[in-house]
Amino acid sequence: MLDAIAWPREVEDRFFAQGASALPEVSYEVDRDVMQARVLELQGVIATIDGDDPVAVWARASVGSTIDACRLVLALGTTEFYRISREIYGGARTRFHGTGERNIDLAEHLLDRLRVHGWDEARDAEPEELTDDDLAADLRARLARRFPSMKVEVVVDDDLTAKVIAGMSRVRIRRGATFLPWEAEGLWYHEVSTHVLTAQNGALQPEVPFLRAGGPRTTRTQEGLAVFSELFHHTLATPRMERLAQRVKLVDMAESGADFLDLYRHLVAHGSDARDAYLDAQRICRGGRVEGGAPFTKDAAYLAGLLDVQAFLSVVVRGGFRDELELLACGRIDLDDMHALALLRRAGVLRRPRFIPTWLKRWSTLVPEFAFRSFLSDLSLDPLREHYRSLIEFAASHLPPTQDPSA
């Protein structure tokens, strides 16, 4: 489905050749007969799955997710595409389970907390960027060191629109792209150690190999796991988190009618590189309408997924349920599938995943972290804020030595 909605590289080249002043012209080619026949076939499969037990519910949802992908492709370039996208992924103003908070509220909270409030003499050295070939060599070296080994081809692609795309057995890197060191680290944990890993584990399941591709319904959990892996391994740098939050704001803007140029100019005005601004605006408009009002809302699900995964881990790790946690890596799954997967594991239908993500291998460090967080989450920080109020006020008003306070 993501391949079907991808914009060709020539659309990007034409946009900048025209001075980044005109809406991109995008068309989609769909074999509607094949896609509609696929939908009918899968609907027939769903009709054969009886029962209301967790496994039956999961099986119907899994087949239905493939139908959803087909529905999205059949609606490319229309307002209906947005309606289906929002049904599957949610939107910027979708509320979290059981709360009044929305995806956009979390994004705005993060952008405010990540903002630099004072001036500091201490700062990091300017990092040296990696080239496309540098990143490819780094990923290949990491794969060579991994045990058990995963067979993954790493290629530099001249036509790739995104900076990096990972499939089950191949990682493609955009020709000419550059990467900061933290970005390269994060890509390993996000793309390879999460997305590639879960796809390969799913493909290795003898009875349920379709877990290699869970369909759109698994996106929120899969992206949440991938971002959690970045966070756990301290590779989720401030610019990356800001970008994830900004993408939620872009979805919100597009849902409210902003077109591609509005999104692009918003990002440039907020300091984005022109090429990065194009790529992020494209993520929101692909598959929908560049004129606004009908975006692809997948990017509203990343932070929501991270929140889901953190909450899930807070409960399950605290209970010491290591076998159940391994189910997160057995394929492309949704958190709502866990009960059904646990039943299948106990019945011997589902096998333990061959490849375990690094954060889960570090069980002895994972448990203490969440044990401490469980106490901290119930602790009121208001007295501490009051205790350190004078320090915070001083730090926020501190000026560089060379700056005149009266200026």
N, C-alpha and C positions, 0 to 999 in steps of 0.2 A: 504494500500500500504506500509506504514512504517513497519507494522508487517511482510510483505512478504520479505522485504529486510534486516530485522534485523539479525545480526549474533548470533548464539547460544553462551551461556556462555562458553561451552567447547572449542570453538575456541580460546577464550581469555586465558583460562587455559593452553591449549596446546602451545600457543605462548610463554608464560612465562616459561613453563616447558622446552622448547627448547632453553632457554637463550635469547629470544627476538632477534633471529638471522636469522629466516627463515620467508618467506612470509606466512601469514595465508592461510590455505586451507578452502575455503568456497564453498558450493554448495547450490543451490536454487531449491525448489520443487514448480512447478507451474502446476495447472490443466489447460492446454492450451485450451482444448475444452470448458470448462466452461467460461474461460476468453474471448475467441473469440466470443462465443455466446452472451456474455454480450455486447461486442462492437457492434455487428450487431443489437442487440435489441435497443441500445441507438442511433445508427445512424438512425434507423427507427423513433425514437422519434424526433430527430432533423428535420427530413424531414417534420414533421407535424407542425412545428412552422413557421408560415409565418410572413412577415412584416419586416420593417427596423426601427421601432420605438424603443426607449430605452429598453422597457420591453421585446420585442421580441429578441433583440440582447443579453440582459442579460440572458434570458431563454436558448437560444442556447449555449451561452458560459458556462453556468452552467452544462448543459448536456455534453458538449464537454470536460469539465474538468474531469468528471468521466471517459470518454473515454481515456483521457490522462493518468490517473492513471492505467488503464488497459494496455495501450500501454507500460508503464514503466515496469509493472510486466512481460509482455510477452517478454521484451527485457533484463531481468535480466542477468547479467554476460557478457554482450556483449558491443561492442563499440556503437551500436545503442542505448543502454540505456543512454549513455552520450549525444548523439545527441538530444534525446528527452528531457532529463533533462535540457540541455542548452536552448532548445526551450521554456521550461516552466518557469524555474527559472532564466535564464540568467547564465552568468559565471563570473569569476573574472574580465574579461576585457570588460564586457558589460557596455555600457555608460548609464548615467542617462538621463531621458527624457529631450530632448531639450538642452543638454549640451555636452561638450567634455570630461567631467570627467567620470572616470570609477570606478567600485566597488573597484578595487585594489588601486586606488588613494586615496579614502577615508580611506581604511584600513591602508595604509602607513602613511597618515597624522595623524591618531589617534595614531598609535604606536609611532610616533615621538613626538607628543604633550604630551602623557602620560609618556614618558621617564623622569626619574629623572635627572635634569640637574645640580643640586648643592648638597651640603651637608647640612642637617638640624639637629639641636639638638632636635627639637620638633619631636615627633613621637607617634604613637598610641601604646597603650598597646597591648600585644600579646593576641588575642582573644581565648576563649575556644571553641573548636569544638563541634558540636552537633552530636550525633550518629544517625543511621537510625531510632531507636525507638524514640529518642528525636524529630526528625523532624516530624515523624508521629504524635506524641502527639501534637506538636505545630500546625500542619495543622488541626487536628481534633478540637482543642480548638478554632482556628480562625473560622472554619466552624460553630461551635456551637454558636458563638457570632454573626454571620452574620444574618441580617434581610433585606429582606425576606430570609429564609434559602434555601440553595441549597443542594440537596441530593447527597453527594459524599462519596464514600468509599475510605479510605486511608489504603493501605496495604504495608507491607514490603515483597518484592519478592526475593526469593533465586536465581532465574534464570535470573533476569533482567540484560541486558547488560549495558544500559545507567544508569546514577545515578538516574534520575527521569523521568517518562513518565506519562502524564495526558491524559485521554480520557474524554468522556462526563460525565461519572458518577463515574470514579475511578481514583485515583492517586496511581501509583506504585513507591515504593522507593527501590533502590537496597540494598540488604542485605550486611552489612559490610561497606557501604559508610559513610563518615563523611562530615559534612557541617559547614563552617564558618557562624557566625551569619548573615552577610550581604547576604550570599548565600541563607540561609533559608528564609530571608525576600524577596529576589528577586524571589525565586521560588513561593512564594505565589502570588505575583503580576503577574508574567509571566504565570505560569501554571494554577493556580486556578482562579484568578481574571480576566484573559483574555481568555485563551483557553477553560477552563471548562465553564466559564460564557457565552461566545458567542455560544458554542455548545448547552448548555441547553436552551438559549433564542431561538435559531433556531428551536430546537425540539418542543418548545411551540407554534410555529406559526401554527395555524390551517390550513391555506391555502397553506403555503409553508414550511412544516416541513423539507424539504431537506436542509434548511439552517443550520441544525445541522452539516453538513459536506460539505464544499464548494469545496472540491477537491483541487488539486495542484495549480490551478490558484489563489487561495486566500492566499497561503502561505506567499507571500511577505508582504501583508497588515497585516495578522494575526501576523506574527512574528514582524513586525514593531510596531504594537500596543502593543504587549507584552513587547518589549524592551523599548518603550516609557513609559509604566507603571512603569517599573523598574526605569527609569531615573527620572520621575516626582516625585516618592516617595523616591528618594535619596537612593535607594538600589543597583544602578548600580555601583559597586565598580570598582576601577582601574583594578584589576586582571580579572574581568568579561569582561570589555570592551576590554582589551588586548586580551582575549581569542577569542572574537567575531571577532576581526580584524585579529588575527592569522589564524583563520579558512578560511578567504578569501584568505590569502596568501597560505594556504594549497591547496585550490581549484586551485589557479593559478599554483602552482608547479605541481599538478597532471595533469592539463590540458596540461602542457608542457612536461609530460612524467615521472614525479617522481612516484616511486612505494610506497607501504605501508611503507616499511622500511625507505625510504628516508624521508617520512613525520614524522614517529615516531622519528627517530634520530634527525631531525630538531627541534622538540619540546623539546626533552630531552636536547639537546645542548643549548636551550634557557631557561632552568630552570624548565621545566615541570616535575612533578612527573611522574614516569614511567607508572603508571596505567592511569593517566589523559591523557598522551601522546597517549597511546593505544586507549582510548575511542575517542579522537578527530581525530586521523588518521583513525579510523574505520568509523566515521561519513562521511568522505570524500570518502572512498573506497566502502562502502556498496552499493550493487546493481550493481556496475560497475566492473572494473577490478583491482585487487590488484597489477597487474604488471604495472599499470600506464597508463596515456593517456586517460582514460575513467572514470572520477569520477562522483559522485553524487553531483551536484552543488547547492543543496538547501542552504548550508551555505553561499553562496555568496549573498543570498537575505535578510539576517537579517539586516545588516546595511543599505542596499538600501531601505528596507522597513521602517526603522526608519526615513530615510531622507524623504521618501514619506509622511509618517504620519505627521512629523513635518511641512512640507510645507503645507499640507492640513489643518492642524489645524491653522497655521498662517493666512490662508485666511478665513476659516469658523468661527473660534472663534472671530476674529476681527470683522466680520459682525454680531456677536451675534445670529447665527443660531443654537440655542440649539436643536430644534427638529431634524434638519438634523444631528447633531452630535450624537444624540441617535441612529441613524441608524447604526452607527459603531458597536453597541453592539447587534443588532437584530439577528445576526447569523454569520456564517463564510462567510464573504463577501470580495470583492475586492474594492478598492477605485473607480475603474471605474464603479462599480455598483450603485453608490450613486444616480445618476439621476433617474435610473429606480426604485430604492427603494423608493425614495421620491414620485414618481408618484403612486406607489402601496400603500404607506402610506396615501396619500391624498384620494385615492379611497376606503380606508377601507379594502384593502386586507391584508396589513401588519399591525400588531399590535405593539404598543410600547413594547420595551423589558421589561420583568419582572425584570431582574437583571441588575443593573446599576453599572459599575466599579467605584471604589472610586474616581479616578481622575475626572470623569465626574460629580459625585455628588458634587464635590467641585467647582461648576460653579463660585461662587463669588470670588474664588482665581484664577481660570483658566483664566478668562477674563483679570484681571489686568496684569497677567504675559505675556500674548501674546500681550496686548496693549503696554507694555513697550518694548518687543522684537521687535515689528514692527518699533519703532523708532531707536532702537539700530542697527537693520539690515541694515539701510540706512546710518549709521554713520561711517565715516572713522576713523579707530583706529591708523592710521599712526602717527598723531601728538602726541597721548598719548604714543605710543611706543617710540618716540623720547624723550618725556618729562621724561620718566622713564628709559632711556637707561643706565645711570650711575648706577642706583640701580640694574638693571638686570645683568650688567657686573660684578658688585661687588659680587652679590649673586652667580653667576655661577662660580666664581673663589675662593669662600670661602672654606677653608679647615678645617677639624676637628682640635681641639686644640692640639691633640697629634701627628698630622702628620707634619713631617718636610718638608717645602716647597722645600728644595733643594734635597730631596730624589728622 
